[in-house]
Amino acid sequence: MDRDCMGNSYLDLLELQKAYLGVLLSPQKSQLGVPYLGKSASLNHGYYGNPALGLGMSYPGSPLGGPLLPNSPVGSGSPVRHSERNMRFSGMRNLAGGVMGAWHSEAGSNLDETFASTLLDEFKSNKTKCFELSEIGGHVVEFSADQYGSRFIQQKLETATADEKNMVFDEIMPQALSLMTDVFGNYVIQKFFEHGTPSQIRELADQLNGHVLTLSLQMYGCRVIQKAIEVVGLDQQTKMVKELDGHIMRCVRDQNGNHVIQKCIECVPEDAIQFIVTTFYDQVVTLSSHPYGCRVIQRILEHCDDPKTQQIMMDEILLSVCMLAQDQYGNYVVQHVLEHGKPHERSAIITKLTAERQNLVNEMLGSTDENEPLQAMMKDQFANYVVQKVLETCDDQQLELILNRIKVHLNALKKYTYGKHIVARVEKLVAAGERRISIMNPHPASMA
């Protein structure tokens, strides 16, 4: 009897659950006009952007656009997390004493079979149908935040009609800030900056007002800012850049923000970014030794033609050129000047580095034959490359002196782990050096 009662009660409880679930879902179906859930129609479709930036929000047409339950606080403007969206069935016990599995709003197999997939699901699963932009009306934001949907919109915008662009634009504008910080949505925004109408580009750029610094420091937002700086007019460029005033060094040292500063230097007229350039005065050496700062200094050298700016930059570089040449980041700034600088700038650097090279050669050779650093350098896995580079670049007098020392040690080098690999290279350099000396001096003194 007890077993029959438990069985009947268990069936009654199941029926009660089904009925309650039906009541829950019916208003949603009629309210939204679309299936409430599908195979991958999880409720997190409404969450785009970086929550840390306060840009996460639901979009029109999302299940989160209206209350999930009657009198529920969850709705538009009230983002919720996954844990808050699960239906309150967890922990219900059956009469047999077992714990019934939790009912999740996005996992039930019966729901999967009952309700059709969303349009995005159909788009990703239907490989035979060729979708057009006009067919995803009402779902543009949802598509933009999906890897494949975003790519689809980007491709279609390149050849879209005016009506299609207007449809996409009208849907993304309310959620533009959210999409700018989304891993996939940011590309749709960038593409609109490229292919939108002039009025649309201007209106989209206006959305950035008050958010330029925050977006510049965000992984995906910084890409949108860079694209906007490339395409908008001078008035909007100037307005955007001004928002960074007082935060230049913070941006330069930031892994995302430094790209925005570089883009400002590349695309905005020099007189509009003078406040950026002057921030770097007395900071050139420090920034040149920074992994991101060295890039910014190179952009200044490339794009800022103001004589005062160039003079200040070069004076600071020349004061520390030997140190920068040996720095893991500063060496790129020195190389940049040697490749792209003015003749007198290159000569000044070469003069300083030549004097340093002479000091290097003297230090390599040491004071006596018995205790010369050159021997140790030839045996070292790293220092041997310095010896090879010196042989390639030193003057004739230095070359002859170094070769005389090296030839004495070639046989001994073969006994060392790295020496065996070095000997062949050094012998070629020795032979080339001797030919070079013989050409310069037809009657050279015999070499010991």
TARAVEN-V626966 format. One record per residue. N is the residue number from 1. RES is the residue in one letter. PHI is phi as a letter, one per 40 degrees, with the letter a starting at -180 (NA if undefined). OMEGA is omega as a letter, one per 30 degrees, with the letter a starting at -180 (none if undefined). D_FIRST is the distance of its C-alpha to the first C-alpha in Angstrom with 1 decimal. Layout:
BEGIN
n=N res=RES phi=PHI omega=OMEGA d_first=D_FIRST
n=N res=RES phi=PHI omega=OMEGA d_first=D_FIRST
END
This chain:
BEGIN
n=1 res=M phi=NA omega=l d_first=0.0
n=2 res=D phi=c omega=a d_first=3.8
n=3 res=R phi=c omega=l d_first=5.4
n=4 res=D phi=c omega=a d_first=5.1
n=5 res=C phi=c omega=l d_first=6.2
n=6 res=M phi=c omega=a d_first=8.6
n=7 res=G phi=c omega=l d_first=9.8
n=8 res=N phi=c omega=a d_first=10.6
n=9 res=S phi=c omega=l d_first=12.2
n=10 res=Y phi=c omega=l d_first=14.1
n=11 res=L phi=c omega=l d_first=15.4
n=12 res=D phi=c omega=a d_first=16.4
n=13 res=L phi=c omega=l d_first=18.2
n=14 res=L phi=c omega=l d_first=20.1
n=15 res=E phi=c omega=l d_first=21.2
n=16 res=L phi=c omega=l d_first=22.3
n=17 res=Q phi=c omega=a d_first=24.3
n=18 res=K phi=d omega=a d_first=25.9
n=19 res=A phi=c omega=a d_first=26.9
n=20 res=Y phi=c omega=l d_first=28.4
n=21 res=L phi=c omega=l d_first=30.2
n=22 res=G phi=c omega=l d_first=31.6
n=23 res=V phi=c omega=l d_first=33.0
n=24 res=L phi=c omega=a d_first=34.5
n=25 res=L phi=c omega=a d_first=36.3
n=26 res=S phi=d omega=l d_first=37.5
n=27 res=P phi=c omega=a d_first=40.2
n=28 res=Q phi=c omega=a d_first=41.4
n=29 res=K phi=c omega=a d_first=41.9
n=30 res=S phi=c omega=a d_first=43.9
n=31 res=Q phi=c omega=a d_first=45.8
n=32 res=L phi=c omega=a d_first=47.0
n=33 res=G phi=g omega=l d_first=47.4
n=34 res=V phi=b omega=l d_first=46.2
n=35 res=P phi=d omega=a d_first=43.0
n=36 res=Y phi=c omega=a d_first=41.4
n=37 res=L phi=b omega=l d_first=40.6
n=38 res=G phi=b omega=a d_first=41.6
n=39 res=K phi=c omega=l d_first=41.6
n=40 res=S phi=b omega=a d_first=44.0
n=41 res=A phi=c omega=l d_first=44.2
n=42 res=S phi=c omega=a d_first=43.4
n=43 res=L phi=c omega=a d_first=44.4
n=44 res=N phi=c omega=l d_first=47.1
n=45 res=H phi=c omega=a d_first=49.5
n=46 res=G phi=c omega=a d_first=50.7
n=47 res=Y phi=b omega=l d_first=52.0
n=48 res=Y phi=b omega=l d_first=55.4
n=49 res=G phi=g omega=a d_first=58.1
n=50 res=N phi=c omega=a d_first=58.2
n=51 res=P phi=d omega=a d_first=56.0
n=52 res=A phi=c omega=a d_first=58.5
n=53 res=L phi=c omega=l d_first=61.2
n=54 res=G phi=g omega=a d_first=59.1
n=55 res=L phi=b omega=l d_first=59.4
n=56 res=G phi=c omega=l d_first=55.8
n=57 res=M phi=a omega=l d_first=54.7
n=58 res=S phi=c omega=a d_first=52.8
n=59 res=Y phi=b omega=l d_first=54.6
n=60 res=P phi=d omega=a d_first=54.6
n=61 res=G phi=g omega=l d_first=52.0
n=62 res=S phi=c omega=l d_first=49.7
n=63 res=P phi=d omega=a d_first=46.1
n=64 res=L phi=c omega=l d_first=47.3
n=65 res=G phi=c omega=l d_first=49.9
n=66 res=G phi=b omega=a d_first=47.5
n=67 res=P phi=c omega=l d_first=44.5
n=68 res=L phi=c omega=a d_first=41.4
n=69 res=L phi=b omega=l d_first=39.3
n=70 res=P phi=d omega=l d_first=40.4
n=71 res=N phi=g omega=l d_first=42.6
n=72 res=S phi=c omega=l d_first=42.4
n=73 res=P phi=c omega=a d_first=45.5
n=74 res=V phi=c omega=l d_first=45.3
n=75 res=G phi=a omega=a d_first=47.9
n=76 res=S phi=d omega=l d_first=51.5
n=77 res=G phi=g omega=l d_first=53.5
n=78 res=S phi=b omega=a d_first=50.4
n=79 res=P phi=d omega=l d_first=49.8
n=80 res=V phi=b omega=l d_first=46.5
n=81 res=R phi=c omega=a d_first=45.4
n=82 res=H phi=d omega=a d_first=42.6
n=83 res=S phi=c omega=a d_first=40.4
n=84 res=E phi=c omega=a d_first=40.8
n=85 res=R phi=c omega=a d_first=39.8
n=86 res=N phi=c omega=a d_first=36.4
n=87 res=M phi=c omega=a d_first=33.7
n=88 res=R phi=c omega=l d_first=31.7
n=89 res=F phi=b omega=a d_first=28.4
n=90 res=S phi=c omega=l d_first=28.9
n=91 res=G phi=g omega=l d_first=26.5
n=92 res=M phi=c omega=a d_first=23.5
n=93 res=R phi=b omega=l d_first=20.3
n=94 res=N phi=c omega=a d_first=17.0
n=95 res=L phi=c omega=l d_first=13.8
n=96 res=A phi=c omega=l d_first=13.6
n=97 res=G phi=g omega=l d_first=16.8
n=98 res=G phi=c omega=l d_first=19.3
n=99 res=V phi=c omega=l d_first=22.4
n=100 res=M phi=c omega=l d_first=22.9
n=101 res=G phi=c omega=a d_first=26.4
n=102 res=A phi=c omega=l d_first=29.0
n=103 res=W phi=c omega=l d_first=30.0
n=104 res=H phi=b omega=a d_first=33.8
n=105 res=S phi=c omega=a d_first=36.1
n=106 res=E phi=b omega=a d_first=38.1
n=107 res=A phi=b omega=a d_first=35.8
n=108 res=G phi=c omega=a d_first=32.9
n=109 res=S phi=c omega=l d_first=33.2
n=110 res=N phi=c omega=l d_first=31.7
n=111 res=L phi=c omega=l d_first=34.4
n=112 res=D phi=d omega=a d_first=37.0
n=113 res=E phi=c omega=a d_first=36.2
n=114 res=T phi=c omega=a d_first=36.0
n=115 res=F phi=b omega=a d_first=39.3
n=116 res=A phi=c omega=l d_first=42.7
n=117 res=S phi=c omega=l d_first=44.9
n=118 res=T phi=c omega=l d_first=47.6
n=119 res=L phi=c omega=l d_first=51.2
n=120 res=L phi=c omega=l d_first=52.0
n=121 res=D phi=c omega=l d_first=49.3
n=122 res=E phi=c omega=l d_first=50.8
n=123 res=F phi=d omega=a d_first=54.3
n=124 res=K phi=c omega=a d_first=53.3
n=125 res=S phi=c omega=a d_first=51.4
n=126 res=N phi=c omega=a d_first=53.7
n=127 res=K phi=c omega=a d_first=56.7
n=128 res=T phi=c omega=a d_first=58.5
n=129 res=K phi=c omega=l d_first=58.9
n=130 res=C phi=c omega=a d_first=61.9
n=131 res=F phi=c omega=l d_first=60.9
n=132 res=E phi=b omega=a d_first=63.5
n=133 res=L phi=d omega=a d_first=63.7
n=134 res=S phi=c omega=a d_first=63.4
n=135 res=E phi=c omega=a d_first=59.9
n=136 res=I phi=b omega=l d_first=58.4
n=137 res=G phi=d omega=a d_first=59.3
n=138 res=G phi=g omega=a d_first=56.8
n=139 res=H phi=b omega=a d_first=55.7
n=140 res=V phi=c omega=a d_first=58.9
n=141 res=V phi=c omega=l d_first=57.8
n=142 res=E phi=c omega=l d_first=54.6
n=143 res=F phi=c omega=a d_first=56.7
n=144 res=S phi=c omega=a d_first=59.3
n=145 res=A phi=c omega=l d_first=56.8
n=146 res=D phi=b omega=a d_first=55.6
n=147 res=Q phi=d omega=a d_first=57.6
n=148 res=Y phi=c omega=l d_first=58.1
n=149 res=G phi=c omega=l d_first=58.2
n=150 res=S phi=c omega=l d_first=60.9
n=151 res=R phi=c omega=l d_first=63.0
n=152 res=F phi=c omega=a d_first=62.7
n=153 res=I phi=c omega=l d_first=63.9
n=154 res=Q phi=d omega=a d_first=66.7
n=155 res=Q phi=c omega=a d_first=68.0
n=156 res=K phi=c omega=a d_first=67.8
n=157 res=L phi=c omega=a d_first=69.6
n=158 res=E phi=c omega=a d_first=72.7
n=159 res=T phi=b omega=a d_first=73.3
n=160 res=A phi=c omega=l d_first=71.4
n=161 res=T phi=c omega=l d_first=72.9
n=162 res=A phi=c omega=l d_first=73.7
n=163 res=D phi=c omega=l d_first=70.7
n=164 res=E phi=c omega=l d_first=68.3
n=165 res=K phi=c omega=l d_first=69.7
n=166 res=N phi=c omega=l d_first=69.4
n=167 res=M phi=c omega=l d_first=65.7
n=168 res=V phi=c omega=a d_first=64.9
n=169 res=F phi=d omega=a d_first=67.1
n=170 res=D phi=c omega=a d_first=65.5
n=171 res=E phi=c omega=a d_first=62.0
n=172 res=I phi=c omega=a d_first=62.9
n=173 res=M phi=d omega=l d_first=65.1
n=174 res=P phi=c omega=a d_first=62.3
n=175 res=Q phi=b omega=a d_first=60.8
n=176 res=A phi=d omega=a d_first=64.0
n=177 res=L phi=c omega=l d_first=63.9
n=178 res=S phi=c omega=a d_first=60.3
n=179 res=L phi=c omega=a d_first=61.3
n=180 res=M phi=c omega=a d_first=64.4
n=181 res=T phi=b omega=l d_first=62.4
n=182 res=D phi=c omega=a d_first=59.8
n=183 res=V phi=d omega=l d_first=60.2
n=184 res=F phi=b omega=a d_first=60.5
n=185 res=G phi=c omega=a d_first=61.3
n=186 res=N phi=c omega=a d_first=64.6
n=187 res=Y phi=c omega=l d_first=66.0
n=188 res=V phi=c omega=l d_first=65.5
n=189 res=I phi=c omega=l d_first=67.4
n=190 res=Q phi=d omega=a d_first=70.1
n=191 res=K phi=c omega=l d_first=70.4
n=192 res=F phi=c omega=l d_first=70.8
n=193 res=F phi=c omega=a d_first=73.6
n=194 res=E phi=c omega=a d_first=75.3
n=195 res=H phi=b omega=l d_first=74.8
n=196 res=G phi=c omega=l d_first=74.2
n=197 res=T phi=c omega=l d_first=76.9
n=198 res=P phi=d omega=a d_first=79.2
n=199 res=S phi=c omega=l d_first=77.7
n=200 res=Q phi=c omega=l d_first=74.1
n=201 res=I phi=c omega=l d_first=75.3
n=202 res=R phi=c omega=a d_first=76.9
n=203 res=E phi=c omega=l d_first=73.8
n=204 res=L phi=c omega=l d_first=71.6
n=205 res=A phi=c omega=l d_first=74.0
n=206 res=D phi=c omega=l d_first=73.9
n=207 res=Q phi=c omega=a d_first=70.2
n=208 res=L phi=c omega=a d_first=71.3
n=209 res=N phi=d omega=l d_first=73.3
n=210 res=G phi=g omega=a d_first=72.1
n=211 res=H phi=b omega=a d_first=69.9
n=212 res=V phi=c omega=a d_first=72.5
n=213 res=L phi=c omega=a d_first=72.3
n=214 res=T phi=d omega=l d_first=68.5
n=215 res=L phi=c omega=a d_first=68.4
n=216 res=S phi=c omega=a d_first=71.3
n=217 res=L phi=c omega=a d_first=69.4
n=218 res=Q phi=b omega=a d_first=66.2
n=219 res=M phi=d omega=a d_first=65.7
n=220 res=Y phi=c omega=l d_first=65.4
n=221 res=G phi=c omega=a d_first=67.0
n=222 res=C phi=c omega=l d_first=70.3
n=223 res=R phi=c omega=l d_first=70.5
n=224 res=V phi=c omega=l d_first=70.4
n=225 res=I phi=c omega=l d_first=73.0
n=226 res=Q phi=c omega=a d_first=75.3
n=227 res=K phi=c omega=l d_first=75.0
n=228 res=A phi=c omega=l d_first=75.7
n=229 res=I phi=c omega=a d_first=78.8
n=230 res=E phi=c omega=a d_first=80.0
n=231 res=V phi=b omega=a d_first=79.8
n=232 res=V phi=c omega=a d_first=80.3
n=233 res=G phi=c omega=a d_first=83.6
n=234 res=L phi=c omega=a d_first=85.7
n=235 res=D phi=c omega=l d_first=84.7
n=236 res=Q phi=c omega=l d_first=81.0
n=237 res=Q phi=d omega=a d_first=81.7
n=238 res=T phi=c omega=l d_first=83.7
n=239 res=K phi=c omega=l d_first=81.0
n=240 res=M phi=c omega=a d_first=78.3
n=241 res=V phi=c omega=a d_first=80.4
n=242 res=K phi=c omega=l d_first=81.3
n=243 res=E phi=c omega=l d_first=77.7
n=244 res=L phi=c omega=a d_first=78.1
n=245 res=D phi=d omega=a d_first=81.1
n=246 res=G phi=g omega=a d_first=80.6
n=247 res=H phi=b omega=a d_first=77.9
n=248 res=I phi=c omega=a d_first=80.0
n=249 res=M phi=c omega=l d_first=79.9
n=250 res=R phi=c omega=l d_first=76.1
n=251 res=C phi=c omega=a d_first=75.8
n=252 res=V phi=c omega=a d_first=78.3
n=253 res=R phi=c omega=a d_first=76.3
n=254 res=D phi=c omega=a d_first=73.0
n=255 res=Q phi=c omega=l d_first=71.7
n=256 res=N phi=b omega=a d_first=71.0
n=257 res=G phi=c omega=a d_first=73.6
n=258 res=N phi=c omega=l d_first=76.6
n=259 res=H phi=c omega=l d_first=76.2
n=260 res=V phi=c omega=l d_first=76.5
n=261 res=I phi=c omega=l d_first=79.7
n=262 res=Q phi=d omega=a d_first=81.1
n=263 res=K phi=c omega=l d_first=80.4
n=264 res=C phi=c omega=a d_first=82.1
n=265 res=I phi=c omega=a d_first=85.2
n=266 res=E phi=c omega=a d_first=85.2
n=267 res=C phi=b omega=a d_first=84.8
n=268 res=V phi=c omega=l d_first=85.9
n=269 res=P phi=d omega=a d_first=89.7
n=270 res=E phi=d omega=a d_first=91.1
n=271 res=D phi=c omega=l d_first=92.2
n=272 res=A phi=c omega=a d_first=88.7
n=273 res=I phi=b omega=a d_first=87.2
n=274 res=Q phi=c omega=l d_first=90.1
n=275 res=F phi=c omega=l d_first=87.7
n=276 res=I phi=c omega=a d_first=85.7
n=277 res=V phi=c omega=a d_first=88.8
n=278 res=T phi=c omega=l d_first=90.3
n=279 res=T phi=c omega=a d_first=87.1
n=280 res=F phi=c omega=l d_first=87.9
n=281 res=Y phi=c omega=a d_first=91.4
n=282 res=D phi=g omega=l d_first=91.7
n=283 res=Q phi=b omega=a d_first=88.4
n=284 res=V phi=c omega=a d_first=89.4
n=285 res=V phi=c omega=l d_first=89.4
n=286 res=T phi=c omega=a d_first=86.1
n=287 res=L phi=c omega=l d_first=84.5
n=288 res=S phi=c omega=l d_first=86.2
n=289 res=S phi=c omega=a d_first=84.5
n=290 res=H phi=b omega=a d_first=81.0
n=291 res=P phi=d omega=l d_first=78.7
n=292 res=Y phi=c omega=a d_first=78.3
n=293 res=G phi=c omega=a d_first=81.5
n=294 res=C phi=c omega=l d_first=83.7
n=295 res=R phi=c omega=a d_first=82.5
n=296 res=V phi=c omega=l d_first=83.4
n=297 res=I phi=c omega=l d_first=86.9
n=298 res=Q phi=c omega=l d_first=87.5
n=299 res=R phi=c omega=l d_first=86.6
n=300 res=I phi=c omega=a d_first=89.1
n=301 res=L phi=c omega=a d_first=91.8
n=302 res=E phi=c omega=a d_first=91.1
n=303 res=H phi=b omega=a d_first=90.9
n=304 res=C phi=c omega=a d_first=92.7
n=305 res=D phi=c omega=a d_first=96.4
n=306 res=D phi=d omega=a d_first=97.6
n=307 res=P phi=d omega=a d_first=100.5
n=308 res=K phi=c omega=l d_first=99.5
n=309 res=T phi=c omega=a d_first=95.9
n=310 res=Q phi=c omega=a d_first=97.0
n=311 res=Q phi=c omega=l d_first=99.6
n=312 res=I phi=c omega=a d_first=97.1
n=313 res=M phi=c omega=a d_first=94.6
n=314 res=M phi=c omega=l d_first=97.1
n=315 res=D phi=d omega=a d_first=98.8
n=316 res=E phi=c omega=l d_first=95.5
n=317 res=I phi=c omega=a d_first=94.7
n=318 res=L phi=c omega=l d_first=98.2
n=319 res=L phi=c omega=a d_first=98.1
n=320 res=S phi=b omega=a d_first=95.1
n=321 res=V phi=c omega=a d_first=95.5
n=322 res=C phi=c omega=l d_first=95.7
n=323 res=M phi=c omega=l d_first=92.5
n=324 res=L phi=c omega=a d_first=90.7
n=325 res=A phi=c omega=a d_first=91.9
n=326 res=Q phi=b omega=a d_first=90.0
n=327 res=D phi=c omega=a d_first=86.9
n=328 res=Q phi=c omega=l d_first=83.8
n=329 res=Y phi=b omega=a d_first=83.6
n=330 res=G phi=c omega=a d_first=87.1
n=331 res=N phi=c omega=l d_first=88.7
n=332 res=Y phi=c omega=l d_first=87.3
n=333 res=V phi=c omega=l d_first=89.2
n=334 res=V phi=c omega=l d_first=92.4
n=335 res=Q phi=c omega=a d_first=91.9
n=336 res=H phi=c omega=l d_first=91.4
n=337 res=V phi=c omega=l d_first=94.7
n=338 res=L phi=c omega=a d_first=96.5
n=339 res=E phi=c omega=a d_first=95.2
n=340 res=H phi=b omega=a d_first=95.4
n=341 res=G phi=c omega=l d_first=97.6
n=342 res=K phi=c omega=a d_first=101.2
n=343 res=P phi=d omega=a d_first=103.9
n=344 res=H phi=c omega=l d_first=105.0
n=345 res=E phi=c omega=l d_first=101.4
n=346 res=R phi=c omega=a d_first=101.0
n=347 res=S phi=c omega=a d_first=104.3
n=348 res=A phi=c omega=l d_first=103.5
n=349 res=I phi=c omega=a d_first=100.3
n=350 res=I phi=c omega=l d_first=102.0
n=351 res=T phi=d omega=a d_first=104.8
n=352 res=K phi=c omega=a d_first=102.4
n=353 res=L phi=c omega=l d_first=100.2
n=354 res=T phi=c omega=l d_first=103.4
n=355 res=A phi=c omega=l d_first=104.5
n=356 res=E phi=c omega=l d_first=101.1
n=357 res=R phi=c omega=l d_first=101.3
n=358 res=Q phi=c omega=l d_first=104.7
n=359 res=N phi=c omega=l d_first=103.1
n=360 res=L phi=c omega=a d_first=100.3
n=361 res=V phi=c omega=l d_first=102.9
n=362 res=N phi=d omega=l d_first=104.9
n=363 res=E phi=c omega=l d_first=101.8
n=364 res=M phi=c omega=a d_first=100.7
n=365 res=L phi=c omega=l d_first=104.1
n=366 res=G phi=g omega=a d_first=104.4
n=367 res=S phi=c omega=a d_first=107.6
n=368 res=T phi=b omega=l d_first=108.3
n=369 res=D phi=c omega=a d_first=107.7
n=370 res=E phi=c omega=a d_first=106.1
n=371 res=N phi=b omega=a d_first=103.4
n=372 res=E phi=c omega=l d_first=102.5
n=373 res=P phi=c omega=a d_first=99.0
n=374 res=L phi=d omega=a d_first=99.6
n=375 res=Q phi=c omega=a d_first=98.8
n=376 res=A phi=c omega=a d_first=95.4
n=377 res=M phi=c omega=a d_first=94.6
n=378 res=M phi=c omega=a d_first=95.3
n=379 res=K phi=c omega=a d_first=92.8
n=380 res=D phi=c omega=a d_first=90.0
n=381 res=Q phi=c omega=l d_first=87.2
n=382 res=F phi=b omega=a d_first=87.6
n=383 res=A phi=c omega=a d_first=91.2
n=384 res=N phi=c omega=l d_first=92.7
n=385 res=Y phi=c omega=l d_first=91.8
n=386 res=V phi=c omega=l d_first=93.9
n=387 res=V phi=c omega=a d_first=96.9
n=388 res=Q phi=c omega=a d_first=96.5
n=389 res=K phi=c omega=l d_first=96.4
n=390 res=V phi=c omega=l d_first=99.5
n=391 res=L phi=c omega=a d_first=101.4
n=392 res=E phi=c omega=a d_first=100.6
n=393 res=T phi=b omega=a d_first=101.6
n=394 res=C phi=c omega=l d_first=104.3
n=395 res=D phi=c omega=a d_first=108.0
n=396 res=D phi=c omega=a d_first=110.5
n=397 res=Q phi=c omega=l d_first=111.8
n=398 res=Q phi=c omega=a d_first=108.3
n=399 res=L phi=c omega=a d_first=107.3
n=400 res=E phi=c omega=a d_first=110.2
n=401 res=L phi=c omega=a d_first=109.6
n=402 res=I phi=c omega=a d_first=105.9
n=403 res=L phi=c omega=l d_first=106.5
n=404 res=N phi=d omega=l d_first=109.0
n=405 res=R phi=c omega=a d_first=106.4
n=406 res=I phi=c omega=a d_first=103.6
n=407 res=K phi=d omega=l d_first=105.6
n=408 res=V phi=c omega=a d_first=106.2
n=409 res=H phi=b omega=a d_first=102.5
n=410 res=L phi=c omega=a d_first=101.2
n=411 res=N phi=c omega=l d_first=101.3
n=412 res=A phi=c omega=a d_first=99.5
n=413 res=L phi=c omega=a d_first=96.8
n=414 res=K phi=c omega=a d_first=95.7
n=415 res=K phi=c omega=a d_first=94.4
n=416 res=Y phi=b omega=a d_first=91.8
n=417 res=T phi=d omega=a d_first=88.3
n=418 res=Y phi=c omega=a d_first=89.0
n=419 res=G phi=c omega=a d_first=92.7
n=420 res=K phi=c omega=a d_first=92.4
n=421 res=H phi=c omega=a d_first=90.8
n=422 res=I phi=c omega=a d_first=93.3
n=423 res=V phi=d omega=a d_first=96.5
n=424 res=A phi=d omega=l d_first=96.4
n=425 res=R phi=c omega=a d_first=95.9
n=426 res=V phi=c omega=l d_first=98.6
n=427 res=E phi=c omega=l d_first=101.1
n=428 res=K phi=c omega=l d_first=100.8
n=429 res=L phi=c omega=l d_first=101.4
n=430 res=V phi=c omega=l d_first=104.3
n=431 res=A phi=c omega=l d_first=105.9
n=432 res=A phi=c omega=l d_first=105.4
n=433 res=G phi=c omega=l d_first=106.8
n=434 res=E phi=c omega=l d_first=109.8
n=435 res=R phi=c omega=l d_first=110.5
n=436 res=R phi=c omega=a d_first=110.2
n=437 res=I phi=c omega=a d_first=112.6
n=438 res=S phi=c omega=l d_first=115.1
n=439 res=I phi=c omega=a d_first=115.2
n=440 res=M phi=c omega=a d_first=115.8
n=441 res=N phi=b omega=a d_first=118.3
n=442 res=P phi=d omega=a d_first=120.2
n=443 res=H phi=b omega=a d_first=121.8
n=444 res=P phi=c omega=l d_first=119.0
n=445 res=A phi=c omega=a d_first=119.7
n=446 res=S phi=c omega=a d_first=118.4
n=447 res=M phi=c omega=a d_first=114.9
n=448 res=A phi=c omega=none d_first=114.2
END
